Amino acid sequence: MTQPLRIDFISDIACPWYAIGLSLLQLALSRLSDVVEPEIVVHPFELNPQMRPEGEAIVDYLGRKYGRTPEQIAETQHMIRERGASVGFAFGPRTHVYNTFDAHRLLHWVGIEGKQVPLKLALLRAYHGEGKNPGDHDVLVEAARSVGLDAAARAREVLQSGAYADEVREQERDNEAMGITSVPAVIFDQRYLVSGGQPPEVFEQAIRQALAQTRQPFTSFLAVARSFWSSFTLRRSHSHRGSDVHRTRRRPNARCNALTVASATRPPWLPGAAGRRPTSRH
């Protein structure tokens, strides 16, 4: 018999670890298909909210932001391609980093249609697999059509009108208030947070723990916002040796994250957070 489980997935589209993280989560869920019935809800996060529409060359961007040399970038991209292949995600050539805000607006809209995860995957493939601009409206409309959304005219209307901009910005502010700056961030059952492209075993452990726990009352939003990153967290060591997940305290990394943490407390946009009206379930 399966148990329902809400899973909140917070990420952008711009970083390859988002594609790897979502692929690993889906792998873990496939292994536990006989015990869990997941409801995955996608939330927005912009790694580069100030990025100009035409984008920036990846070599220039990573050199400016992280101080990486072209050789280091090439080495990292090779490692990422191998990691992606191991989880069934095919990375292709990418030359630029783009603004992704319009993609998040479209994802918010398709949440109403129940197509968030398929569209998220389609956008990740379009950018990381085919090198397309995820801020280009033609690319976005085609991605929506590819996942079975027949309302191409409505998708273009959403994109051209600026619809759902306020809702996306509010969710991004909520994430910031929670101290979530290390992504992808995956929250299980409103209590266990796992950040980064973790092995599926880490996701499996968090899922099993979430299913085993009875729901406990949560504190108010303000208390949560003040204490989120000082609360006890679950963290797996970066070496991935052994299988223990242990408790520790840490602060988030302000970047696209390959491997780090798990944590637990109620974000303000989750249903029932005291003192807040949820902005959206999508």
N, C-alpha and C positions, 0 to 999 in steps of 0.2 A: 504494500500500500504506500502510495506516495504522499508526501507532505508538501503543502504550498510554501514557497520561500520567496520573499521579495529580495531582489538584488539590484542595488543602485550602482550604475557604472558611470563614473565621472571622468571625462577625458576630452581632449581636443581631437583633431584629425591630423595635425601637423607632424607628430612625432611617430616614428616606426614602432616604438614600444607600445603604443596604443593598439596597433594591429596585432602585435604579439600577445599582449595582455588579454585582449578579447578572445583570441584564438585559444589561448591556454584555459581561460574560464570555460569556454564551450567544451573543450576536451574534458575538463573535470566534471562538468555537468553530464556529459555523455556517459561517463563512468558511473555516475550515481543516478542514472535515469530511472532505476527501480525504486528509489527512495525519495526523490525530490521532484517537485513540479515548479520550476522557476518562473518568476515574473521579472524580467529584466527591464529596468527603467533607465533610460539614458539621460544624463545631465550634461550641460555645457561647461567647458573650460577652455579658455583661450590662452595658448602659450605665448602668442605674439599679437596682443590686441591692437597694437599700434602699427602693425605691418601695412604698408601701402598696397593698394589693390593689385598692382602689377607684380608684386612680390620682390624677393631679393635672392640673388644667387646663393645657393647653399654654402659654397666655400667661403663667400664673404660673410654670410650670416654667422656661421659657426666660428669663424675666425674672430669676428668682432665680439660675439657674445661669450664664447668659451675659451678663446685663445688657441684654437686648434689649427694645426698646419694642414695643408692639403693631403699630406701623406697620412697623418693621423685620421683624417676624415675618411680616406679611402680604406684604411684598415678597419675602422669601425663599421663602415657600410658592408664590407665583406663579411664581418662577423654577424651582422644583422641579417644578411641574406641567408647565411647558413642557419641561423636560429629560426628564421621564418620558415625555411624549407622543412625544418624538423617538426613544425606544428601545422604544416599545410598552407602557409601563406607565402605566395610568390612575390618577392620584392623585385621591382624593375628599376630602371634608371630614373633618377630625379635630379633636376638641375636647380630648382628654386623652392623657396619657402613662401607660402601665400597666406593672405588673410582668410580666416575661416568663419567669420561671424555670420555670414548669410547661410552657410551650411548648418550652423546651429539653429538658426531660425526655421529652416526647412525641417530639421529633425524634430523641433518642438511641434510643428504642425502635423507631421506624420505620426506623432505619438497618438493623436486623436484617431488615426486610422489603424493603429496597432502594427505599424511597420517600422518602428524605430530601429530595431536591431538589424533587419535586412538592409535598411538604407545606410546605417552606420557602416556596415561591412562593405556595401557598394561604394561608398565614398572613400573608405580606406583603400580599397582595391584601385579605384580610379586614380588616386593620388600616389600611393606608394607602389602600386603595381604598374601603372601606365603613365605616371608623371603628369597627369592632368591637373589643372588648376581647380581646387575645390571651392574657390570663390566665384568661378565663372558660372553665370546663370544657366548657360546651355549645358554645361557639365552636370550641374545640379538637377536640372529637369530630366536629363537623360538617365541619371542615377535613379530618380524617383520612378521613372517609367520602367526601368529594369527590374524593380522589385514588385511590380504588379500594381502600381498606382496609375490608374488610367487618366486621372484628372491633371494632365500636363498643363492645361490652361490655368487651373487653380494654383498649381505649384508656381508657375511663372508670375501669377498675380501676387502670391504671397511674397515672392522674392522682390518684385518691383515696387511693392507698396510699403515695404518696411514693416510688415505685420510681424508681431510677436517679438519685436526688438526689446520692448520693456520687460517682457516676461523672461527673456534670456538674460538680460542684464541683471535682473533681480536675483535669478538663480546663481549667477556668477558672484554677486555680492554676498549671498548667503554662504557659498563655498568659501569665500575669502574670510568671512566672519568666523567660520569654523576652523580656520587655519589650514585648509586643504590647499597646499601649493605643490604637492608632490603627486604626480599623476602618471598613469591611470590609477584611480582610487576606486576600490570596489567595496561596497558596504553590504554585508549580509544581515538580513533580518533587523536592520536598523541598529545593530550593535557591534558587529565585528568588521573592521576595516582592514583591507589588504591593499598595499600600494605596490605598483610595479609589475613587471612581467615575470611573476613568480612561477615556479614549477606547478604543474597541476595538482601535485600532492598537497601544496600549501593551501590552494583553493579548496580542495577536498576536505582538508582538516577543518577549515573555517566553516564550510557548509555543514559538516557533521556536528560541529559544536553549536552552530546556530539552531539546527534542528533539535538538538538535545536539550537546549535551554528553554526553560519556561520564561514567558515574558514578565519583566519586572517594570514597575513604574519608573518613568524617567523624570529628571528635574526640569526646571523651566529652561527656555531657550537661552536666557541670559547666563544662567549658571553653566549651561553646556558650552556656550561660546567662550566663556572665561577659562574653563577648565579643560577644553578638548585635548590640547596637546600636552597638558600636564597629567592627564589620566594614564592609568596603566595601559600598556599596549602589548600586543603579541608581536614578536619580531623573529624572523628567520635570519640566520647569519648569512652574509654575502657569499660565503664559501659554499653554502648549500650542503655541507657535510652533515651526515646524520639526518634524523627525521624529527628531532625535537623542535617544537615551537615554544619559546620561553617568553616570560614576561620581562619587560624592561621599560625605561622611559626614554623618550627621544623627541627631537624637534624635526619638522618636515624639511626636505630639501626643496629649494625654490627652482626646480627645473623638471624637464621631462625625465621620468624616473625608470631606470631599468630594474632595480632590485631594492626593495626595502621592507616595508612594515605591515603590520596589521594593528588596528586599534578599535576602540569601541565607544560610541556614544551617539546620541540622536542628533542628526543634522536638522536645521530649522525647516527645511523644505519637506521633511517626511511627515506623513499624516499623523496628527495628534500631538505635534510638538507644542507644548504649552506656550501660550502667549503669541503664537504665530499662525497665520492662515497659510496653508501650503500654496505656493505659487502655481504648482502644476504636478501632476503625477506622470507627466510625459517628459 
